[in-house]
Amino acid sequence: MLKSVFNTYETLSEEALDFLVSKFEVKDYKPHDFTLEAGRVEKHFYIVISGVAMIYLINRNGERVVLGFSFDNNVSGVYDSFLKGTPSVLFLEAISSIKVLAISRDFYLDFFKKFPEMMKWRALFFEGILLGRLSRESELLTLSAEERFLSFMERCPEPLLQIPQKYLASYLNMKPETFSRMRSKKR
């Protein structure tokens, strides 16, 4: 799994792969466990083996605003807090039971010092995150609720269809009733 995730952008040497294998550890979380709560510093970079996690914040009305999801074979974490070592305003919560591979911030940073050729991977990985965020923001600002729904359903992986509709609705910036109505029409 590590090889497939890291080889997405840059080919890992056997030495680099061995380093990663020795530093990642398996962690399990039950539904509603937090891997990170707002006010804390993200100390791990994760790869989800199985399950679904959700990243969100609480707005001034006390409502969850879902920013994204992590699921099988995806990376996960609160990257700004992880990279800067500063407290987060975000929550990362298991929606289902999840199993992850986790590497600490220190080992993550050591990896790029020890294997500087992998800095290209790091740059391409975060470039992908940035481009994904820009695409999502563009959709939220320019598409109607129905267009956002249809676009999401077109690219939505199966694991996300199993999570509560209220979280998907929040992610798409719509009321749960609107999401439910659109989902019923699509079937």
N, C-alpha and C positions, 0 to 999 in steps of 0.2 A: 504494500500500500504506500509506504514512504517513497519508494522508487517511482511509482506512477504519479504521485502528487508532485514530487520535485522534478521529475522528468518532463512535466508539462511544459516547462519553459527552458530548461537547460539539463543536459545529460549529467547525471551524478557519476562520479568516479566510484569505484568499489571502496576506496578508502573513505570518501565522504559518506557513502551509504553506511559503512560500518560505524562511523562516528555517530551518525544520526540514530541508528538502531540501538547503540549503547546508551544514548541519552534520553530517548523518548520513553515514557512510561505509560502503561495502560491505566485509565481511571474510569470508574463507573459512577453515573449519577442517576438518581431516581427522578420520576416526573416531579416538577416544581422545585428541584434542587437548583441552587444558583451556582454557576461556575464563577460568576462575578456579580457583586452588588454595587450599586452606585455608591461613591465615596471611597471605594477600595481601589487598589492598583492591580491591574491585570498582570499576573506573574507568569502566565503560560501562553504558549502558542499551541493550538489544538488542531488535530485532524480527526474528524468524526468517523468512527468505524461503523457505527449504526445508531439510529435514532435521529431525533430532530431537536435542535435548540433554537431559541428565539432571542434576538437582541432588540432591546427596546429602551425607551426612557419614559418617565412619568411627566406629563405636562403640568402646567400650573393649575389645571382643573382636576388633577389627580387621576387622569386617564392614561392608560398605556398607549404609547405611540410606537407601533412595531416598525423597526427599520429593516429587519432582514431575518433570514433563517439559515441555519447550517444543517446539513443532513449527510447521509452516507457518502464517504469519500470526498467531503468538502473540508476546507480549512475553516477554522473558527477562532474567535477571540475578539477582544476589544482592542483593536490595533493601535489606536492613538495612545491609550493608557499603557499598553505593552511597550511600545517603542519609546515613549517619553518617560515612563516610570512615574506617571502622575495619576492622582485619583480620577476615576471615571465618573461621568454623569449617567452612564448606561448600565443596564442589567443584561446579563447573559444567563438565560434560564433554560433548563431542560423541559421540553414539552412532553416528551415521552422518556422512557428509560434510554439513556445514551451511554455509549462506550466510546471513549476517545483515546487517542494517543496524545500525550502532552509533553512538551519540552519547556523547561524553565527559560526565563529571559536570559540568564547568565549563559546557559549552554547554547541558546540560540545565537547570542552575540559571539560566543567563542567559535561557533561553527563558521561564521563569515570571516573571522580573523584567521582561522586555520585554513580555510578554503576560499581565498579571495576571488577565485574564478567563479564562485557561486553568487557573487554580488550581482551578476547579470540576472540570475534567477530572481533575486530579491527585487531588483528594479522592475523587472517584467511582471512579477507578482503584484506589486503595489500599483503599477501602472494599470493592470487589469482591474484592481479594486477601484481605482479612481475613475476609470472609464465606465465601469458598471454603475457607480454612484451617479455620474453625470447623466447616463442614460435613464436611470430611475428618476432623477430629479426632473429631467425633461418631460418624461411621461406624466409625472404628477402635476406639472405646471401647464402642460399643453393638451392633454387628452381628457376627454369626458370620462365620467365614471364607467360608462359602458365600454368605451375604448380601452381603458386601463384594465378592466375585467377581462375582456377578450384577449388582449395582449398577454396578460399574466397566464390565462388558461392555456394559451397556445404553447407557452414555454415551460409551464409548470410541471415539475417532476412529481412522480407518484407519491413520494413520502409526504409532500406538502398537502396533498389532497386529504390526508388522514388527520390533519390537525383542526382544532376548532375554528369554525367559520369567523368567529369574532376577531381572531388574530389575523386571518387573511384579509378581512375587511379593513382592519386598522392599517395593515401594510399597504393596501390600495387606497387609503384615505377615503373610506366610505362607511356608511352605517351598516351594521350587520344585516339589517333587514333588506337593504339594497343589494348586498352581496348575495343573500339567500334568494331573492327574487330573480336576479340575473342567472344564478346557478341553476335554478329550476327551469328557466327558459331555455338554457343551453342543453339540457338533458333531452 
